[in-house]
Amino acid sequence: MFDHSSILITGGTGSFGHTFVPMTLAKYNLKKLVIFSRDEMKQWEMAKLYGDDPRVRFFIGDVRDKDRLSRALHGIDCVVHAAATKIVPTAEYNPFECVKTNINGAMNLIDACIDQGVKRVVALSTDKASSPANLYGATKLASDKLFVAGNSYSVKDSTRFSVVRYGNVMGSRGSVIPFFLSLTEKGRLPITDTRMTRFMITLEQGVNLVWHAFEDMVGGEIYVKKIPSMNIVDIAKATAPDALHDIIGIRPGEKLHEQMIGSEDALHTFEYFKHYKILPAIHNWSADPERIGEGKKVSSDFIYSSNNNSEWMTVKQLQGWIKDNRNKVGKI
């Protein structure tokens, strides 16, 4: 799929990029892989890992800057869009900045990819984009819609755009697992609500979903991986078994349960062995046999949320994962 191709990843120095880059370099014979991001120090540190690999390039830039994107995308075949302002409280208190990156940045990338003749683009989304209750989720929903509609602007058989959507990335920077681990010695953990549930996914699973999207996409699909859920109290037990719990209440913009597919999308959603696909409602694309493939349409009242999931991760399973990945938890 990617052999002899040039790939660019926006926000490539983040958690996803630190996993996508080595996995993709190991699996495919790439022409080049460009890491596009705005933080020069993160690029400097990441470059040390690939100093001897001529395929890896670094490009300082911001998705808010369309001209810089156009320059970076020259000669690129495929793009992974991972750049985003994504911390929920940060977005609530800095809404203009979140909109500039997540919405304006998406529009800039779509235009630049079409202008530069990029073949395929996969944008990373979030469970918070389904029936959003916070600004971050609302901007990512808008971004998802933009990437889906981008296929209408692109000439047939030219640039194709699709989206992948998944939940809480286990062990990533700023997420709950490293946060709880950092408080282990204090013996007390803050719990927002004992009923709260979250989807759980590893970065490696996220990378595999992106690879699948590139292979499968016709244009406009939103890919949703089937992943387990976990209750927040069980996450706390797995990270700090002996700690006491302080109930602090839900923070601004936070949901009790996360959702990846709402009832509004059920009419256009198809189920596959390891994932779901939400097909575009526009242009009757949701009835396109090429996009549907071997999928089976879900029921009209289908909802895929973290509290009604059929698959659950146990405390023991999470403890095993933490033991195997302790050296990288919270570092990427």
C-alpha positions as CSV (number, residue, x, y, z in Angstrom):
1,M,0.0,0.0,0.0
2,F,2.6,2.6,1.1
3,D,5.6,1.0,-0.7
4,H,7.5,3.6,-2.7
5,S,5.1,6.3,-1.5
6,S,5.7,9.6,0.4
7,I,3.7,10.2,3.5
8,L,3.2,13.3,5.6
9,I,1.8,13.2,9.2
10,T,0.5,16.5,10.7
11,G,1.1,16.7,14.5
12,G,3.6,14.0,13.9
13,T,5.5,14.5,17.2
14,G,2.5,13.6,19.3
15,S,1.5,10.3,20.8
16,F,0.1,8.9,17.6
17,G,3.1,9.9,15.5
18,H,5.6,8.3,17.9
19,T,3.9,5.0,17.2
20,F,2.8,5.4,13.6
21,V,6.2,6.4,12.4
22,P,8.3,3.4,13.6
23,M,5.5,0.9,12.8
24,T,5.1,2.3,9.3
25,L,8.8,2.5,8.6
26,A,9.2,-1.1,9.7
27,K,6.3,-2.5,7.6
28,Y,6.6,-0.5,4.3
29,N,9.4,0.4,1.9
30,L,8.7,4.2,1.9
31,K,10.2,6.8,-0.3
32,K,9.9,9.4,2.6
33,L,7.9,10.1,5.7
34,V,7.5,13.8,6.6
35,I,6.8,14.8,10.2
36,F,5.0,18.1,10.1
37,S,4.5,19.9,13.5
38,R,5.0,23.3,15.1
39,D,7.1,22.3,18.1
40,E,10.8,22.5,17.2
41,M,12.0,20.9,20.5
42,K,9.7,17.9,20.0
43,Q,11.0,17.6,16.5
44,W,14.6,17.9,17.7
45,E,14.1,15.1,20.3
46,M,12.3,12.9,17.8
47,A,14.9,13.4,15.1
48,K,17.5,11.7,17.4
49,L,15.5,8.5,17.0
50,Y,15.8,8.5,13.2
51,G,19.0,10.4,12.5
52,D,20.4,7.6,10.2
53,D,17.2,7.0,8.3
54,P,17.2,9.0,5.0
55,R,13.4,8.4,4.6
56,V,12.5,10.5,7.7
57,R,12.2,14.3,7.2
58,F,11.0,17.0,9.6
59,F,9.1,20.1,8.6
60,I,8.3,22.9,11.0
61,G,4.8,24.3,10.4
62,D,1.3,24.9,11.6
63,V,-1.9,23.6,10.0
64,R,-3.2,27.1,10.5
65,D,-0.8,28.3,7.8
66,K,-2.1,27.2,4.4
67,D,0.9,28.4,2.5
68,R,3.3,26.4,4.7
69,L,1.1,23.3,4.3
70,S,1.2,23.6,0.5
71,R,5.0,23.8,0.6
72,A,5.2,20.7,2.8
73,L,2.7,18.7,0.8
74,H,4.6,19.0,-2.5
75,G,5.3,15.5,-3.8
76,I,3.3,13.8,-1.0
77,D,1.1,10.8,-1.8
78,C,-0.7,10.2,1.5
79,V,-1.4,12.3,4.6
80,V,-2.3,11.3,8.1
81,H,-3.9,14.3,9.9
82,A,-3.1,14.0,13.6
83,A,-2.7,17.6,14.6
84,A,-5.3,18.9,17.0
85,T,-6.0,20.9,20.1
86,K,-7.5,18.1,22.1
87,I,-7.4,18.6,25.9
88,V,-11.1,19.1,26.9
89,P,-10.6,21.8,29.6
90,T,-8.0,23.6,27.5
91,A,-10.5,23.8,24.7
92,E,-13.3,25.1,27.0
93,Y,-11.2,27.9,28.2
94,N,-9.4,28.7,24.9
95,P,-12.2,28.2,22.4
96,F,-10.9,30.5,19.7
97,E,-7.5,28.7,19.6
98,C,-9.3,25.3,19.4
99,V,-11.4,26.4,16.4
100,K,-8.4,27.8,14.6
101,T,-6.5,24.5,14.8
102,N,-9.3,21.9,14.6
103,I,-11.6,23.6,12.1
104,N,-9.6,26.2,10.2
105,G,-6.6,23.8,10.1
106,A,-8.8,21.1,8.6
107,M,-10.0,23.4,5.9
108,N,-6.5,24.5,5.1
109,L,-5.3,20.9,4.8
110,I,-8.2,19.8,2.6
111,D,-7.5,22.7,0.2
112,A,-3.8,22.2,0.2
113,C,-4.1,18.4,-0.4
114,I,-6.4,18.9,-3.4
115,D,-4.1,21.7,-4.8
116,Q,-1.0,19.5,-4.4
117,G,-2.6,16.3,-5.8
118,V,-2.3,14.2,-2.7
119,K,-3.9,10.8,-3.3
120,R,-5.3,9.8,0.0
121,V,-5.9,11.6,3.4
122,V,-7.0,9.9,6.7
123,A,-7.9,12.3,9.5
124,L,-7.9,11.2,13.2
125,S,-11.1,11.8,15.1
126,T,-12.4,11.1,18.6
127,D,-15.4,9.5,20.3
128,K,-16.1,13.1,21.6
129,A,-17.1,14.0,18.0
130,S,-20.3,11.9,18.3
131,S,-23.1,13.9,19.9
132,P,-20.5,16.4,21.3
133,A,-21.0,17.9,24.8
134,N,-17.8,20.0,24.7
135,L,-16.1,22.4,22.4
136,Y,-13.3,19.9,21.5
137,G,-15.9,17.4,20.4
138,A,-17.8,20.0,18.5
139,T,-14.8,21.1,16.5
140,K,-13.8,17.5,15.7
141,L,-17.4,16.8,14.5
142,A,-17.1,19.9,12.2
143,S,-13.7,18.6,11.1
144,D,-15.1,15.2,10.3
145,K,-17.9,16.8,8.2
146,L,-15.3,18.8,6.4
147,F,-13.1,15.8,5.5
148,V,-16.2,13.9,4.3
149,A,-17.4,16.8,2.2
150,G,-13.9,17.3,0.9
151,N,-14.5,14.4,-1.5
152,S,-17.1,16.5,-3.2
153,Y,-14.5,19.2,-3.9
154,S,-11.9,16.8,-5.2
155,V,-12.1,15.6,-8.8
156,K,-13.2,12.0,-9.3
157,D,-10.2,9.6,-8.9
158,S,-8.2,12.5,-7.4
159,T,-7.7,13.2,-3.6
160,R,-9.8,11.0,-1.3
161,F,-10.6,11.8,2.3
162,S,-11.7,9.6,5.1
163,V,-11.8,9.6,8.9
164,V,-10.9,7.2,11.7
165,R,-12.6,7.5,15.1
166,Y,-11.6,5.9,18.4
167,G,-11.6,6.4,22.1
168,N,-9.2,7.0,25.1
169,V,-5.7,6.0,24.0
170,M,-4.2,4.0,26.8
171,G,-1.1,5.5,28.4
172,S,-0.9,8.6,26.2
173,R,0.3,11.9,27.6
174,G,-2.4,13.7,29.6
175,S,-4.6,10.7,29.8
176,V,-6.0,9.1,32.9
177,I,-3.7,6.1,33.3
178,P,-0.4,8.1,33.7
179,F,-2.3,10.7,35.8
180,F,-3.5,8.0,38.3
181,L,0.0,6.4,38.3
182,S,1.5,9.7,39.2
183,L,-0.7,9.9,42.3
184,T,-0.1,6.4,43.6
185,E,2.3,7.4,46.4
186,K,-0.2,9.9,47.7
187,G,-2.7,7.1,48.3
188,R,-5.8,9.1,47.0
189,L,-7.2,9.4,43.5
190,P,-9.8,11.9,42.3
191,I,-12.8,10.2,40.7
192,T,-15.2,12.3,38.7
193,D,-18.2,9.9,38.9
194,T,-18.2,6.3,39.9
195,R,-20.6,5.5,36.9
196,M,-18.2,7.0,34.3
197,T,-17.1,4.7,31.5
198,R,-14.5,5.1,28.7
199,F,-13.5,3.3,25.5
200,M,-9.9,1.8,25.7
201,I,-7.6,1.5,22.7
202,T,-3.8,1.1,22.3
203,L,-1.8,3.3,20.0
204,E,-0.8,0.2,18.0
205,Q,-4.5,-0.6,17.4
206,G,-5.0,3.0,16.3
207,V,-2.2,2.7,13.8
208,N,-3.7,-0.5,12.4
209,L,-7.0,1.2,11.9
210,V,-5.4,4.0,10.0
211,W,-3.6,1.5,7.8
212,H,-6.9,-0.3,7.1
213,A,-8.6,3.0,6.2
214,F,-6.0,3.8,3.6
215,E,-6.4,0.3,2.1
216,D,-10.2,0.3,2.1
217,M,-11.3,3.9,1.6
218,V,-13.3,5.0,-1.4
219,G,-13.8,8.4,0.1
220,G,-16.0,9.9,2.9
221,E,-16.1,6.9,5.3
222,I,-15.7,7.2,9.0
223,Y,-14.0,4.1,10.4
224,V,-14.9,3.2,14.0
225,K,-12.9,0.3,15.6
226,K,-14.6,-2.2,18.0
227,I,-12.8,-1.7,21.3
228,P,-13.5,-2.5,24.9
229,S,-14.9,-0.2,27.6
230,M,-13.8,0.2,31.2
231,N,-15.4,1.8,34.3
232,I,-13.3,4.7,35.8
233,V,-13.3,3.0,39.2
234,D,-11.8,-0.2,37.6
235,I,-9.1,2.0,35.9
236,A,-8.3,3.4,39.3
237,K,-8.1,-0.1,40.9
238,A,-5.8,-1.3,38.1
239,T,-3.4,1.7,38.5
240,A,-3.4,2.1,42.3
241,P,-5.2,-0.8,44.0
242,D,-4.7,0.5,47.5
243,A,-5.6,4.1,46.9
244,L,-8.7,5.8,48.4
245,H,-11.1,7.6,46.0
246,D,-12.3,11.2,46.3
247,I,-15.4,11.9,44.2
248,I,-14.9,15.4,42.7
249,G,-17.7,15.6,40.1
250,I,-17.6,15.9,36.3
251,R,-15.4,18.7,34.9
252,P,-16.6,21.3,32.4
253,G,-17.4,19.7,29.0
254,E,-16.9,16.1,30.3
255,K,-19.4,13.3,29.5
256,L,-20.4,10.5,31.8
257,H,-20.1,8.0,29.0
258,E,-18.4,8.4,25.6
259,Q,-20.1,7.6,22.3
260,M,-18.6,6.8,18.9
261,I,-21.8,6.1,16.9
262,G,-25.1,7.9,17.7
263,S,-28.6,7.0,16.6
264,E,-28.4,9.8,14.0
265,D,-25.6,7.9,12.2
266,A,-27.2,4.5,12.5
267,L,-29.1,4.9,9.2
268,H,-25.7,5.0,7.4
269,T,-23.6,2.7,9.5
270,F,-22.4,-0.8,8.5
271,E,-20.8,-3.5,10.7
272,Y,-17.7,-5.5,9.9
273,F,-15.7,-8.1,11.8
274,K,-13.4,-5.7,13.6
275,H,-15.0,-2.3,13.0
276,Y,-17.9,-0.2,11.9
277,K,-18.1,2.2,9.0
278,I,-20.3,5.3,9.0
279,L,-20.9,6.1,5.3
280,P,-21.6,9.6,4.1
281,A,-25.3,10.7,4.0
282,I,-24.5,13.2,1.1
283,H,-24.8,12.2,-2.6
284,N,-26.4,8.9,-1.6
285,W,-22.9,7.6,-0.9
286,S,-24.3,5.5,1.9
287,A,-25.9,3.2,-0.7
288,D,-22.8,2.8,-2.8
289,P,-21.9,-0.9,-3.1
290,E,-18.2,-0.1,-3.4
291,R,-18.2,1.7,-0.1
292,I,-20.5,-0.9,1.7
293,G,-18.5,-3.9,0.5
294,E,-19.2,-6.9,2.8
295,G,-20.8,-4.7,5.6
296,K,-24.0,-5.5,7.3
297,K,-26.3,-2.6,8.1
298,V,-26.9,-1.9,11.8
299,S,-30.3,-1.5,13.4
300,S,-32.0,1.9,13.0
301,D,-31.7,2.5,16.8
302,F,-28.1,1.4,17.1
303,I,-25.8,3.4,19.4
304,Y,-22.2,2.5,20.1
305,S,-21.3,4.0,23.5
306,S,-18.9,3.1,26.3
307,N,-21.7,2.1,28.7
308,N,-23.6,-0.2,26.3
309,N,-20.6,-2.0,24.9
310,S,-20.5,-5.8,24.6
311,E,-16.8,-5.9,25.3
312,W,-15.2,-4.9,28.6
313,M,-11.6,-4.7,29.8
314,T,-11.0,-6.2,33.3
315,V,-8.8,-4.8,36.0
316,K,-6.4,-7.7,35.5
317,Q,-6.1,-7.1,31.8
318,L,-5.3,-3.4,32.3
319,Q,-2.8,-4.3,35.0
320,G,-1.1,-6.7,32.6
321,W,-1.0,-4.0,29.9
322,I,0.5,-1.4,32.3
323,K,3.2,-3.9,33.4
324,D,4.2,-4.6,29.8
325,N,4.2,-0.9,28.8
326,R,5.2,0.9,32.0
327,N,8.3,2.3,30.4
328,K,6.3,4.3,27.8
329,V,3.2,5.2,29.8
330,G,2.8,9.0,29.8
331,K,5.9,9.6,27.7
332,I,4.4,9.7,24.3
